[in-house]
């Protein structure tokens, strides 16, 4: 089993002083919240479905400890170096300094919240966790603004000398193993509507809150040597981590797509969001991502969702990464006088889980725009390079079954990728509905992939089997593995890949050379 890293949680923006006090009064800054939902059983009777919350599930699934002992920071300081278990969860309580509930004397007066100062304290806290656990690195798990706090640590604080001693700090890549964010506004926060709603939304963040998400302010706390008031250079984008600073392949961003559950602020931000953060602003460029139909926070929010947790668990503890790309794309020529916009919907599901891990749907305002993706990624008919990325999954070790590390391996992991392709017609700059069938795709099928060992008791020789559901008779649960023969995996450097032809029924749309490539990489 690979070395385990401590996990440090960072909460999002708490709002005005009253919101700060509310979060500080919670022992875990609200990061322990779960959720209860209604599901319908086979007899039609509504039943509760409970998700305990990410902290409790990491304890039960992965054997982590949530060590508090009155004060996590004081507890760490009281322990000998290397004496604390690395399999531990910590909450960076950076808001304590800004809370009015911790005292009103001159010495205990609350500070005005400052993101860079909070990131400097995070650097010190990470160093403390590393020293007391003996772990070389930590995982950072952050909600909303907490992700910007983590990036400030990685991109600026760790690359700047300590003002107290003048000594150089350790680079963020030597401190942080993986960064996982829920609904972080990596590209800032923008409002679609003007007037009173925007004023109300800005007031919701408090006197200094909205400034945190402005591009010039983000430039200041994400760039070494930059100060407040400095203008970003032309072409600077807040959602990019500079090459060489941190490997973006070790960043995963959960993107929320349910604006309706967030409240009034959604009216100002717009529907193509989680209610607060636009979909296009919620991820680091070129990082892994998953789209889930949850709101920014609240009872139906990202952090307290099983969708978010299952992505978190697999990203932190998975041993393999499987990426699906659409290659050889050759879309039909545009008919005279009209423009056809081709879109695809993608859903990723895993056998044994009650939730969908990733879904990009038109109803959630985030379908794949195939015309744009093909032009950007080179998915042409001779597309031996490039390809349209569809989804990425991380695979847990087959012996890790519901948290129990058994002597015998599990049979196989099964992942399914649902693809739906449809088109819209534009004439004279407007959608044309005369021949339109609402929610009826031009083509739909499901790729079923089994990953695991050939036999139940074999120790080595992991392989993959794949088949389109349209060619599998009966229930897909009754066939294991899903195909008679394993895929032919081709070595590509340190990776393995296989290409699966698209069904003939979609050739008139995607082209005869269209194929789906699965790339398997070691990830730890």
FILO-437056 format. One record per residue (C-alpha): residue in one letter; x, y, z. Coordinates in steps of 0.25 Angstrom, whole numbers, padded with zeros to 4 digits, always signed. Layout:
residues N
AXYZ;...
This chain:
residues 524
X+0000+0000+0000;X+0005+0014-0004;X+0009+0024+0007;X-0003+0031+0013;X-0003+0046+0014;X-0010+0055+0024;X-0022+0063+0019;X-0024+0077+0022;X-0038+0083+0020;X-0040+0098+0016;X-0054+0104+0017;X-0059+0115+0007;X-0062+0129+0009;X-0071+0131+0022;X-0077+0145+0018;X-0078+0157+0028;X-0074+0156+0042;X-0087+0149+0047;X-0084+0138+0037;X-0069+0137+0042;X-0074+0136+0056;X-0084+0125+0052;X-0073+0117+0045;X-0063+0118+0056;X-0074+0113+0066;X-0074+0100+0058;X-0063+0090+0062;X-0060+0086+0048;X-0064+0099+0041;X-0076+0092+0035;X-0068+0082+0027;X-0074+0070+0035;X-0088+0072+0029;X-0095+0061+0022;X-0108+0060+0015;X-0122+0053+0015;X-0129+0051+0002;X-0142+0043-0002;X-0141+0032-0011;X-0152+0023-0017;X-0151+0008-0014;X-0156-0003-0023;X-0170-0003-0017;X-0171+0012-0019;X-0170+0016-0005;X-0161+0028-0002;X-0149+0024+0007;X-0138+0032+0013;X-0124+0032+0007;X-0113+0037+0017;X-0099+0042+0014;X-0091+0043+0026;X-0082+0054+0022;X-0067+0054+0016;X-0060+0054+0029;X-0067+0042+0035;X-0067+0034+0022;X-0051+0036+0021;X-0050+0030+0035;X-0059+0018+0032;X-0055+0016+0017;X-0040+0019+0018;X-0036+0017+0033;X-0033+0032+0035;X-0033+0039+0049;X-0040+0052+0052;X-0031+0057+0064;X-0036+0068+0071;X-0033+0067+0086;X-0038+0081+0090;X-0030+0088+0080;X-0024+0082+0067;X-0013+0092+0066;X-0009+0091+0081;X-0010+0076+0081;X+0000+0076+0069;X+0010+0085+0076;X+0009+0076+0089;X+0013+0063+0081;X+0027+0058+0078;X+0032+0060+0064;X+0027+0048+0056;X+0018+0043+0067;X+0005+0046+0060;X-0001+0036+0050;X+0000+0041+0035;X-0014+0036+0033;X-0021+0048+0040;X-0030+0059+0036;X-0028+0074+0040;X-0036+0086+0039;X-0028+0099+0037;X-0036+0109+0045;X-0031+0122+0039;X-0044+0129+0042;X-0042+0129+0057;X-0033+0141+0056;X-0045+0149+0050;X-0056+0144+0060;X-0062+0154+0070;X-0066+0142+0079;X-0052+0139+0083;X-0051+0152+0092;X-0052+0167+0091;X-0040+0172+0099;X-0029+0179+0092;X-0020+0167+0091;X-0031+0158+0085;X-0038+0168+0076;X-0042+0161+0063;X-0034+0164+0051;X-0039+0168+0037;X-0038+0155+0029;X-0027+0155+0019;X-0025+0144+0009;X-0010+0145+0008;X-0008+0145+0023;X-0017+0133+0024;X-0009+0126+0014;X+0004+0129+0021;X-0002+0123+0034;X-0006+0111+0025;X+0008+0109+0021;X+0012+0109+0036;X+0001+0099+0039;X+0005+0090+0027;X+0019+0090+0032;X+0015+0086+0046;X+0006+0075+0041;X+0018+0069+0033;X+0027+0070+0045;X+0018+0063+0055;X+0013+0052+0045;X+0027+0050+0038;X+0019+0051+0025;X+0026+0057+0013;X+0014+0064+0008;X-0001+0067+0011;X-0013+0067+0003;X-0021+0080+0002;X-0036+0078+0001;X-0043+0092-0001;X-0057+0098-0003;X-0059+0111-0010;X-0050+0122-0006;X-0042+0111+0001;X-0036+0106-0012;X-0031+0120-0015;X-0025+0120-0001;X-0018+0107-0005;X-0013+0113-0018;X-0008+0125-0011;X+0001+0116-0003;X+0006+0108-0015;X+0007+0120-0025;X+0012+0131-0016;X+0015+0129-0001;X+0023+0116-0003;X+0031+0124-0014;X+0034+0136-0005;X+0044+0138+0006;X+0039+0137+0021;X+0037+0152+0025;X+0040+0148+0040;X+0054+0141+0037;X+0057+0145+0022;X+0059+0130+0019;X+0054+0124+0007;X+0042+0115+0008;X+0040+0101+0003;X+0033+0101-0011;X+0018+0097-0011;X+0021+0084-0019;X+0030+0079-0008;X+0018+0081+0002;X+0006+0078-0005;X+0003+0064-0011;X-0011+0067-0017;X-0021+0078-0017;X-0036+0076-0018;X-0046+0087-0019;X-0061+0088-0018;X-0067+0100-0025;X-0054+0108-0025;X-0055+0121-0033;X-0042+0119-0040;X-0046+0129-0051;X-0052+0138-0041;X-0067+0142-0039;X-0075+0149-0049;X-0090+0154-0049;X-0099+0153-0061;X-0109+0164-0056;X-0108+0178-0052;X-0115+0187-0042;X-0119+0184-0028;X-0117+0169-0029;X-0102+0171-0031;X-0101+0181-0020;X-0109+0171-0011;X-0099+0160-0015;X-0087+0168-0012;X-0092+0172+0001;X-0094+0157+0004;X-0079+0155+0004;X-0076+0166+0014;X-0068+0179+0012;X-0056+0172+0007;X-0061+0159+0001;X-0065+0162-0013;X-0051+0168-0015;X-0045+0154-0013;X-0050+0149-0026;X-0047+0161-0035;X-0036+0158-0045;X-0026+0169-0041;X-0027+0165-0026;X-0025+0150-0030;X-0013+0154-0038;X-0007+0160-0025;X-0009+0148-0017;X-0005+0138-0027;X+0007+0144-0032;X+0021+0146-0025;X+0025+0160-0024;X+0011+0166-0028;X+0003+0175-0019;X-0011+0180-0018;X-0013+0190-0029;X-0004+0184-0039;X-0010+0181-0052;X-0009+0167-0058;X+0000+0167-0070;X-0008+0164-0084;X-0012+0150-0085;X-0011+0146-0070;X-0022+0137-0066;X-0026+0134-0052;X-0029+0120-0054;X-0015+0116-0059;X-0004+0110-0050;X+0009+0114-0056;X+0017+0102-0062;X+0028+0097-0052;X+0021+0103-0040;X+0011+0091-0038;X+0007+0079-0046;X-0007+0082-0051;X-0009+0067-0052;X-0009+0066-0037;X-0021+0076-0037;X-0036+0072-0037;X-0047+0081-0038;X-0062+0078-0035;X-0071+0087-0043;X-0085+0089-0038;X-0096+0091-0048;X-0109+0093-0040;X-0111+0108-0038;X-0126+0106-0034;X-0123+0101-0020;X-0114+0112-0016;X-0124+0124-0014;X-0126+0138-0018;X-0111+0140-0022;X-0113+0131-0034;X-0122+0141-0040;X-0110+0150-0041;X-0100+0140-0045;X-0108+0133-0055;X-0113+0118-0057;X-0100+0113-0063;X-0093+0112-0050;X-0094+0105-0036;X-0102+0117-0031;X-0090+0126-0028;X-0078+0121-0038;X-0079+0120-0053;X-0076+0107-0058;X-0065+0112-0067;X-0059+0118-0055;X-0059+0106-0046;X-0047+0099-0050;X-0032+0100-0052;X-0028+0100-0067;X-0023+0086-0071;X-0026+0080-0057;X-0036+0068-0055;X-0050+0071-0053;X-0064+0065-0050;X-0077+0072-0053;X-0088+0069-0042;X-0102+0074-0041;X-0101+0081-0028;X-0101+0095-0023;X-0089+0103-0017;X-0093+0100-0003;X-0104+0098+0007;X-0112+0085+0009;X-0111+0081-0005;X-0097+0086-0007;X-0084+0080-0013;X-0076+0078+0000;X-0087+0069+0007;X-0091+0061-0006;X-0087+0047-0008;X-0084+0051-0023;X-0073+0060-0018;X-0068+0050-0007;X-0066+0038-0017;X-0058+0047-0027;X-0050+0052-0015;X-0047+0037-0010;X-0043+0032-0023;X-0034+0044-0026;X-0027+0043-0013;X-0026+0028-0012;X-0027+0022-0026;X-0015+0015-0032;X-0019+0017-0047;X-0025+0027-0056;X-0034+0024-0068;X-0036+0035-0078;X-0046+0034-0089;X-0044+0042-0102;X-0052+0043-0115;X-0043+0042-0127;X-0044+0042-0142;X-0056+0052-0141;X-0061+0056-0155;X-0074+0064-0153;X-0084+0065-0165;X-0083+0077-0174;X-0092+0089-0171;X-0104+0089-0180;X-0106+0102-0188;X-0112+0113-0181;X-0112+0108-0167;X-0102+0104-0156;X-0103+0091-0149;X-0097+0091-0134;X-0093+0077-0130;X-0093+0074-0115;X-0091+0062-0107;X-0095+0058-0093;X-0086+0050-0084;X-0089+0042-0071;X-0079+0034-0063;X-0085+0023-0054;X-0077+0013-0045;X-0083-0001-0041;X-0086-0001-0026;X-0088+0014-0025;X-0102+0020-0023;X-0098+0033-0030;X-0093+0038-0043;X-0078+0042-0043;X-0079+0052-0054;X-0089+0057-0063;X-0089+0068-0074;X-0104+0070-0079;X-0111+0081-0087;X-0121+0082-0076;X-0110+0086-0067;X-0104+0096-0076;X-0091+0088-0079;X-0092+0079-0091;X-0079+0076-0099;X-0079+0086-0111;X-0073+0076-0121;X-0071+0086-0132;X-0062+0095-0122;X-0055+0083-0116;X-0052+0077-0129;X-0045+0090-0134;X-0038+0092-0121;X-0033+0078-0119;X-0030+0073-0133;X-0041+0062-0134;X-0041+0062-0149;X-0043+0049-0157;X-0028+0047-0157;X-0027+0050-0143;X-0016+0042-0138;X-0012+0053-0129;X-0021+0061-0120;X-0035+0056-0117;X-0048+0061-0110;X-0047+0058-0095;X-0059+0052-0090;X-0057+0048-0075;X-0046+0043-0066;X-0048+0033-0055;X-0038+0029-0044;X-0038+0014-0039;X-0037+0009-0025;X-0028-0003-0023;X-0037-0016-0025;X-0034-0021-0011;X-0040-0008-0005;X-0054-0013-0004;X-0063-0003+0004;X-0051+0001+0012;X-0048-0014+0016;X-0034-0018+0011;X-0037-0033+0009;X-0027-0044+0006;X-0034-0048-0007;X-0036-0037-0018;X-0049-0033-0023;X-0054-0038-0036;X-0054-0025-0045;X-0057-0011-0045;X-0068-0007-0055;X-0069+0007-0061;X-0080+0012-0071;X-0079+0024-0080;X-0092+0028-0085;X-0091+0036-0098;X-0103+0044-0105;X-0100+0052-0118;X-0110+0062-0123;X-0111+0075-0131;X-0117+0088-0132;X-0120+0096-0144;X-0117+0111-0145;X-0123+0120-0156;X-0120+0135-0157;X-0114+0134-0143;X-0126+0128-0137;X-0130+0114-0133;X-0139+0107-0143;X-0149+0097-0137;X-0157+0093-0148;X-0151+0079-0149;X-0147+0078-0135;X-0150+0066-0125;X-0148+0071-0111;X-0138+0062-0103;X-0137+0052-0113;X-0123+0049-0117;X-0118+0046-0131;X-0110+0035-0125;X-0108+0029-0111;X-0101+0017-0105;X-0093+0013-0093;X-0079+0008-0093;X-0077-0003-0082;X-0062-0005-0077;X-0057-0015-0067;X-0044-0013-0060;X-0037-0024-0052;X-0030-0037-0051;X-0033-0048-0060;X-0037-0057-0049;X-0042-0055-0035;X-0030-0061-0028;X-0019-0056-0038;X-0009-0046-0032;X-0004-0039-0044;X-0008-0037-0059;X-0019-0026-0058;X-0026-0024-0071;X-0038-0017-0077;X-0051-0022-0085;X-0060-0013-0092;X-0073-0014-0100;X-0084-0005-0105;X-0097-0007-0098;X-0105-0008-0111;X-0097-0021-0114;X-0099-0028-0100;X-0112-0036-0099;X-0120-0035-0086;X-0115-0029-0073;X-0101-0024-0073;X-0100-0029-0058;X-0101-0043-0063;X-0089-0043-0072;X-0075-0042-0064;X-0066-0038-0071;X-0074-0031-0081;X-0067-0036-0093;X-0061-0050-0096;X-0047-0045-0099;X-0039-0034-0092;X-0035-0021-0100;X-0022-0021-0107;X-0014-0011-0098;X-0003-0003-0106;X+0009+0002-0098;X+0011+0017-0099;X+0022+0021-0091;X+0018+0019-0076;X+0003+0018-0081;X-0005+0007-0087;X-0016+0010-0097;X-0027+0003-0105;X-0036+0009-0116;X-0050+0004-0117;X-0058+0006-0131;X-0070+0014-0130;X-0083+0007-0134;X-0087+0008-0148;X-0100+0015-0145;X-0092+0027-0141;X-0083+0027-0153;X-0091+0037-0161;X-0090+0047-0150;X-0076+0045-0144;X-0069+0039-0156;X-0065+0025-0160;X-0051+0027-0153;X-0057+0031-0140;X-0052+0023-0128;X-0052+0024-0113;X-0038+0023-0107;X-0036+0018-0093;X-0023+0022-0086;X-0019+0015-0073;X-0008+0022-0065;X-0002+0019-0052;X-0006+0029-0042;X-0001+0030-0027;
